[in-house]
Amino acid sequence: MARINENYKKLQAGYLFPEIARRTREFAAKNPQAELVRLGIGDTTLPLSESVIKSLHATVDKMADSKTYRGYGAEQGQEELRQAIVDHYRKYKVDLQPDEVFVSDGAKPDSANIQSIFSSGAVVAVQDPVYPVYVDSAVIGGKTSGFYNGRYEGLVYMDCTEENEFFPEVPDQKVDLVYLCSPNNPTGAVATHKQLKKFVDYAHDNEAVIIFDAAYAAFISDPSLPRSIFEIEGAEEHCIEINSFSKLAGFTGVRLGWTIVPHKLVIEGTVPGEVQSLWNRRQTTMFNGASNIVQLAGVAALSSAGQKECQKMIDYYMENARIIRNGLNDVGIVTFGGINAPYIWAKTPDGLDSWEFFDKLMNEAHVVGTPGAGFGRLGEGYFRLSAFGERSNIKKAVASIKKNLKI
Amino acid sequence: MARINENYKKLQAGYLFPEIARRTREFAAKNPQAELVRLGIGDTTLPLSESVIKSLHATVDKMADSKTYRGYGAEQGQEELRQAIVDHYRKYKVDLQPDEVFVSDGAKPDSANIQSIFSSGAVVAVQDPVYPVYVDSAVIGGKTSGFYNGRYEGLVYMDCTEENEFFPEVPDQKVDLVYLCSPNNPTGAVATHKQLKKFVDYAHDNEAVIIFDAAYAAFISDPSLPRSIFEIEGAEEHCIEINSFSKLAGFTGVRLGWTIVPHKLVIEGTVPGEVQSLWNRRQTTMFNGASNIVQLAGVAALSSAGQKECQKMIDYYMENARIIRNGLNDVGIVTFGGINAPYIWAKTPDGLDSWEFFDKLMNEAHVVGTPGAGFGRLGEGYFRLSAFGERSNIKKAVASIKKNLKI
């Protein structure tokens, strides 16, 4: 008789965002006059750029004509886009081959699915606080046992605290897979070359693989900070990088991303190219490519004109970040991140816990954020605000915090 | 140290289509003058229809305006599309709830990923011949051991032969998951109500789940044949249905499909709604929704005008199928399918095996098809031709077969 995958039962119910939605709905029902400003989810608000829109219309027109219609494409993505991504990396002095680039429908599915090519017994290390997808996909894949005291047994947690400026030390034990996210969601911390080099060295010494989520790389303005793990010497032998057009070009709903699996990446029992070919096999078997309506729009976003348009969006969001940071600091709330990353990681005032501050901020200032505790045990006592809102809303939120928040 | 998922090594190398591509490339290099007609892959060739194109342009315009721009959508799909799919099923007198419909990026990923919600020890039954994705995803998921004599140990194969008109008997042992595809890829066979009822009864008696792939349902013209497993009494308690806009509306490259998981579906140890909520959890954790550029195009395809346009495309492809069938029959080749399905399943003449006939057809008639052996042991001695080509190519292929094929 059919049985369910019991690992799902280990997942902690009430995924963060549904719980936020529930509390927000309840508040709105009780306070129909209150205008809530939502700075919780990291969702883009600026429209797609001119180059992207032009490309989308052109592709749609091509799909209307039998001479230019395209059916199934390569599961790994269109050649033009793979090449454009290779060219994009040249800006960081990173040399890739087009067949090391796997176009996908976004960083979220890739960061979960990548586990498929590794042993189900792999020991996974994650940052705490952490983007929940890495953890939940490990749980579903059977890599954990119980959940105690805010953590899954079987996972290795790398503490991110005020003391280490929210970037962790390498694990003090052997692990197989290490998820790193920089610029970080949720803390907004960005790893330096030196910090990443330590992890690449750790991977070398322990024959581990680093899964590097660079989805927010475009928000780095400090030229001394690495935008790709492959800027670090030796990284090609130990790292996979996941990235996305979601935040780079406002494609959150458009769904387009990529994963780099270098030929040079070698793990126990494999030869060069073998891990790359495993991901190729996974993608060709269980995925059928990103929509061909949107792939050339990715090329447009990476073009010289497209990059200028993207930079304008990023500047807009980063000005939002500045306004939020200053506003919080003005009322005495300590903040982190929000400089080379679109997230502001705020310390909850007066010793409130994350959910208490969530309720207080909503009740008093009518602003919805994300409780840090939703990202892991060490997120407790912190709060995430997203800079992806519309400017007038950001200003309204900050004004309301200054005027109405009682701290 | 990191290790690979060893199950990948069990996969038989040379997936069918790369091997076809290799042989075709070789032939083309040696015969630069020959104009090959490709009837191998089931890829659509007609452009997207007017309603769909109009919808795509309208959505792109909305994404260019901050007032109508949409970022992240629900992972389960936009409400309008879920409702349109519910309405679509009403035509078959099937009553669904919108939250039983999960919009996806296509039938291929869903048919592989659905295994995630069931026990990794599940025994899987597949038809032979079979669409390779069901098998390969079971292998990757660790449900098989070795590969002997053309079959994976651990899978249960349900024979589809000329004797049973290519629709199998129910398994003669207990299994947990049963993949059925009707109209069938590759044989073009379509199950009757009576045949499907036997499977639903089998599922009831054995507490199994049927995963029903209805991706070619739109090609059924015989009103007595079921287009959805949910037309069968009791199916909601035992079945999941996977479907797609790929062949229905020419969306092969557009990537849009859906999966129905009914609330009533109950398996060992679950209550009603629990399996549905497991798939919801899988999709919200490991998927981020189909592209929002194309979802309303799905609504357009299911509209009354859209359905008329789709029907024209289907009629066109089915006329292709008729031309192929008649052409093959004229030269004495026995065919199956191709009446309520876009695939013609041909018996190789003169006792040739599938690959011998592949080479002969390419060398003599310059037509590329798909060797039946690529779909399983019982595909040996058969050959698949796809009706999705362009009409003049179809005619050219048939004329060349009649003139040049030496049988």
Interface residues (C-beta under 8 A of the other chain):
Chain A: M1 A2 R3 I4 N5 E6 Y8 L11 Y15 I41 D43 T44 T45 L46 P47 L48 E50 I53 L56 H57 V60 D61 M63 A64 D65 S66 Y69 R70 G71 Y72 G73 D105 G106 K108 P109 A112 N113 S116 I117 F118 S119 S120 G121 A122 V133 D136 S137 I140 G142 K174 D176 L177 N206 E207 A208 V209 G250 T252 G253 V254 R255 L256 I267 E268 G269 T270 E274 V275 L278 R281 R282 T284 T285 M286 F287 N288 G289 A290 S291 N292 I293 V294 F388 E390
Chain B: M1 A2 R3 I4 N5 E6 Y8 L11 Y15 I41 D43 T44 T45 L46 P47 L48 E50 I53 L56 H57 V60 D61 M63 A64 D65 S66 Y69 R70 G71 Y72 G73 D105 G106 K108 P109 A112 N113 S116 I117 F118 S119 S120 G121 A122 V133 D136 S137 I140 G142 K174 D176 L177 N206 E207 A208 V209 G250 T252 G253 V254 R255 L256 I267 E268 G269 T270 E274 V275 L278 R281 R282 T284 T285 M286 F287 N288 G289 A290 S291 N292 I293 V294 F388 E390
